[in-house]
Amino acid sequence: MERTTERKIILITQKTRLEQLICRYNTEGMAQFYIESRGGDFSDYRAEHETYRSAVETAGQQLAQFGRVTVIDRENVPAYLFGQDDIVVAAGRDGLIANTLKYLDAQPLIGVNPDPKRWDGVLLPFTVRDLGQIMPEVLKEKRAVRSITLAQAALSDGQTLCAVNDLFIGPRTHTSAQYEIRCGGKAEVQSSSGIIVSTGLGATGWLKSILAGAAGIAHCFGRETPEIRDFSWDADYLYYTVREPYPSRTTGTEIVFGKIEAGSSMKLISMMAENGVIFSDGIEQDFLAFNAGTEAEITVSERKGQLVI
């Protein structure tokens, strides 16, 4: 069947657990020995792999009817140059959607759940079989999209990093971060285990767990904690939280939680000699170095994710 357009369609995939094990242990046999020697069920890894690879193959065949298909692995997304007219399809878990959106610039992203029996897929509203119906509507720009607010960290040396769920600013390892924070007209030097900046999409992740812990501690002392409501995926603001701030003669704990509105920012100046980092969406390997003298400005990104629904 001839394709209907010459548009480029980028199909994003990810390694299965079986493929990750083979990368680590060199062969499938060694991977099987490792899992079964620890009481695991290796057949589940193989079944997951076969289901996923079958779904990816079918997705490629479906998409080939509508444009030129390029398949790239998740690991190569940060270095890939997406064209402005590209249509992007991600087949994998919810995390794959988040880690693809932050590298796009208004290109529509279609989230495909390759294994609905295994994965809930909050950000994966479609199955492989839906692609035949969805693609013509996307091509004609008649399919609805949901706008996703991103967070951005911009360093004084010009480097930037966006986040779909959250940014982490702090130490690479489990040590204390040293920095100056400036937000809302206030400034102080802090020592903490890092700062989390969350988007509306990420509100049910790291931010939720931090607030749950704070609420539990407050409850033990008979106090109430505020509840975040109506923090939607397209909210034009971010929330930040400072993790475990330490009060001392030289460090404060006044600026520990708040909003970063669109058009405003939070600035951080690193005081860490080494191992300071900024990473997003839990991907520690893709980070910006945040060491002594570096200034980071945290804002609502001008870019918006466009998730097809």
C-alpha positions in Angstrom: 0.0 0.0 0.0 1.3 3.4 -1.0 1.8 5.9 1.8 -0.6 8.9 1.8 2.0 11.6 2.6 5.7 12.2 2.7 5.5 13.5 6.3 8.1 12.0 8.6 6.8 9.9 11.5 9.2 9.2 14.4 8.4 6.0 16.3 10.1 6.1 19.7 10.8 2.7 21.4 12.5 1.6 24.5 14.4 -1.5 25.5 12.4 -4.3 27.3 13.6 -5.7 30.6 14.9 -8.7 28.7 17.0 -6.5 26.4 18.3 -4.6 29.3 19.3 -7.9 31.0 21.0 -9.1 27.8 23.0 -5.9 27.6 24.2 -6.5 31.2 24.9 -10.3 30.9 25.7 -10.6 27.2 23.4 -13.5 26.4 19.8 -14.5 27.0 21.0 -17.7 28.6 23.0 -15.9 31.1 20.2 -13.5 31.8 17.9 -16.5 32.3 20.3 -18.0 34.8 20.6 -14.8 36.7 16.8 -14.4 37.1 16.0 -18.0 37.8 18.9 -18.4 40.3 17.1 -15.8 42.4 13.7 -17.4 42.2 12.4 -15.2 39.4 10.1 -16.2 36.5 12.1 -15.7 33.4 9.1 -16.6 31.2 7.5 -13.3 32.2 10.4 -11.4 30.9 10.3 -13.3 27.6 6.5 -12.9 27.2 6.7 -9.1 27.9 9.5 -8.8 25.3 7.6 -10.7 22.6 4.4 -8.7 23.2 6.3 -5.4 23.0 8.3 -6.2 19.9 5.2 -7.5 18.1 3.4 -4.3 19.0 6.3 -2.2 17.7 6.4 -4.1 14.5 2.7 -3.7 14.0 2.9 0.0 14.8 5.6 0.5 12.2 3.5 -1.2 9.5 0.4 0.9 10.4 2.4 4.1 10.4 4.1 3.3 7.1 0.7 3.9 5.4 0.8 7.6 6.3 4.4 8.7 6.0 8.1 7.9 6.2 8.8 6.1 9.4 12.0 6.5 11.4 12.4 4.3 14.5 14.7 5.5 17.3 15.4 4.2 20.7 14.7 6.2 23.8 18.4 6.5 24.6 18.9 8.5 21.4 16.0 10.9 21.8 18.1 13.7 23.6 20.5 13.9 20.6 17.9 13.6 17.8 16.9 16.7 15.8 13.1 16.6 15.4 11.7 18.5 12.4 9.0 21.0 12.9 6.5 19.0 10.8 7.4 15.6 12.3 4.7 13.5 14.0 6.0 11.6 17.0 4.6 8.3 18.2 5.9 6.8 21.5 5.2 3.1 22.2 6.1 2.1 25.8 5.4 3.1 29.4 4.2 6.4 30.7 7.8 7.4 31.4 8.6 7.2 27.7 6.0 9.9 27.0 7.5 12.3 29.6 11.0 11.7 28.4 10.0 12.4 24.8 7.8 15.4 25.3 10.6 17.5 26.8 12.6 17.3 23.7 9.8 18.3 21.4 8.8 21.8 20.3 5.0 21.7 19.7 5.2 18.5 17.5 2.2 16.3 18.3 3.0 13.2 20.4 0.8 10.1 20.2 1.2 7.8 23.2 0.6 4.1 22.4 0.2 1.4 25.0 1.8 -1.7 23.6 0.7 -4.0 26.3 -2.6 -2.8 28.0 -2.9 -6.0 30.0 0.4 -5.2 31.7 0.5 -1.4 31.9 -2.2 1.0 33.0 -0.8 3.8 30.8 -2.2 7.1 32.1 -0.5 9.0 29.3 -1.1 6.2 26.8 -4.7 6.5 25.6 -4.2 4.5 22.4 -3.4 1.0 21.3 -1.5 -0.1 18.2 -4.9 -0.9 16.5 -6.0 2.7 17.0 -3.2 4.2 14.8 -5.1 3.6 11.6 -7.9 5.9 12.8 -5.9 8.4 14.6 -3.2 9.2 12.0 -5.5 10.7 9.3 -7.0 13.0 11.9 -3.6 14.1 13.2 -2.3 14.7 9.6 -5.4 16.9 9.0 -4.9 18.6 12.4 -8.4 17.5 13.3 -7.5 15.5 16.4 -7.7 17.1 19.8 -4.4 17.7 21.7 -3.8 18.5 25.3 -1.3 21.2 26.2 1.3 20.2 28.7 3.3 22.8 30.8 7.0 22.2 31.0 9.5 23.5 33.6 12.9 24.9 32.4 16.3 25.3 34.0 18.6 27.7 32.2 22.2 28.0 33.3 24.4 31.1 33.2 26.6 29.4 30.5 23.6 29.1 28.1 22.7 25.4 28.7 19.0 24.6 29.3 17.0 21.5 30.3 13.3 21.1 30.3 11.1 18.8 32.5 7.7 17.3 31.9 7.2 16.0 35.4 9.9 17.6 37.6 13.4 19.1 38.0 15.8 18.0 40.6 18.5 20.5 41.7 21.0 19.2 44.2 23.9 16.7 44.9 24.6 13.8 42.6 25.0 11.5 45.6 23.3 11.4 49.1 25.1 14.4 50.5 24.1 18.0 51.2 23.6 20.6 48.5 24.9 24.1 49.2 23.5 27.0 47.3 21.8 30.4 47.5 18.2 30.6 46.6 16.3 33.7 45.4 12.6 33.7 45.0 9.7 36.0 45.6 11.9 38.9 46.6 13.7 36.9 49.2 17.1 35.3 49.3 19.0 33.0 51.6 21.8 30.5 51.7 20.6 26.9 52.2 21.9 23.5 52.9 19.5 20.7 51.9 19.2 17.4 50.1 18.0 19.3 47.0 15.1 21.1 45.5 12.2 19.6 43.5 10.3 21.7 41.0 7.1 20.1 39.8 4.8 20.7 36.9 1.0 19.9 36.9 1.7 16.7 35.1 4.2 15.7 37.8 2.0 16.6 40.7 1.1 13.0 41.3 4.7 11.9 41.4 7.7 13.2 43.5 5.8 16.3 44.7 2.9 14.1 46.0 5.3 11.9 48.0 7.1 14.9 49.5 3.8 16.5 50.6 2.5 13.2 52.0 5.6 13.0 54.2 5.2 16.6 55.4 1.5 16.0 56.1 2.3 12.9 58.1 4.8 14.8 60.3 2.4 17.7 60.7 -0.3 15.3 61.8 1.9 13.9 64.5 2.1 17.4 66.0 -1.6 18.1 65.6 -1.2 20.5 62.7 -2.8 20.7 59.3 -0.9 21.1 56.0 -2.2 22.8 52.9 -3.5 20.7 50.1 -2.7 21.4 46.5 -5.8 21.5 44.3 -6.5 22.2 40.6 -2.9 21.8 39.6 -3.7 20.8 36.0 -1.4 19.6 33.3 -1.6 22.9 31.6 -1.3 25.1 34.7 0.8 28.1 34.0 2.9 27.8 37.2 5.1 25.4 39.0 5.6 24.4 42.6 8.9 24.0 44.3 9.9 22.2 47.5 13.2 22.2 49.4 14.0 18.7 50.7 15.3 18.5 54.3 16.6 22.1 54.7 19.1 22.3 57.5 19.0 25.4 59.9 22.4 26.6 61.1 24.3 29.9 61.7 24.9 30.3 58.0 22.0 28.5 56.4 18.3 29.3 56.6 14.9 27.5 56.2 12.6 30.3 55.3 12.2 29.6 51.6 11.1 26.0 51.4 7.9 25.8 49.4 6.0 28.0 46.9 4.9 28.8 43.4 6.8 29.9 40.4 4.3 31.8 38.2 4.7 32.2 34.5 6.8 35.3 33.8 8.6 35.0 37.2 11.5 32.8 38.2 13.5 31.2 41.0 17.3 31.7 40.8 19.8 29.4 42.4 23.6 30.0 42.7 25.6 26.8 43.4 28.1 26.8 46.3 29.0 23.1 45.7 32.7 22.5 44.7 31.7 19.3 42.8 28.8 16.8 42.2 26.1 19.4 41.9 23.6 18.4 39.2 20.2 19.4 37.6 18.3 16.5 36.0 14.7 16.1 34.9 12.0 13.4 35.1 14.2 10.9 36.9 16.8 10.6 34.2 20.0 11.0 36.1 22.2 10.3 33.1 21.0 13.4 31.2 22.0 16.2 33.5 23.5 19.7 33.7 26.5 20.2 36.0 25.6 22.7 38.8 28.8 23.4 40.6 30.3 26.5 42.4 29.6 29.8 40.7 27.0 28.5 38.3 23.6 30.3 38.3 20.4 28.5 37.4 17.1 30.2 36.6 14.0 28.1 36.9 10.9 29.1 35.0 7.8 27.9 33.2 9.1 27.0 29.8 7.8 28.9 26.8 7.6 25.5 25.0 4.5 23.4 25.5 4.0 19.7 25.1 1.2 18.7 22.7 -0.2 15.3 23.7 -2.7 13.8 21.3 -5.9 12.6 23.0 
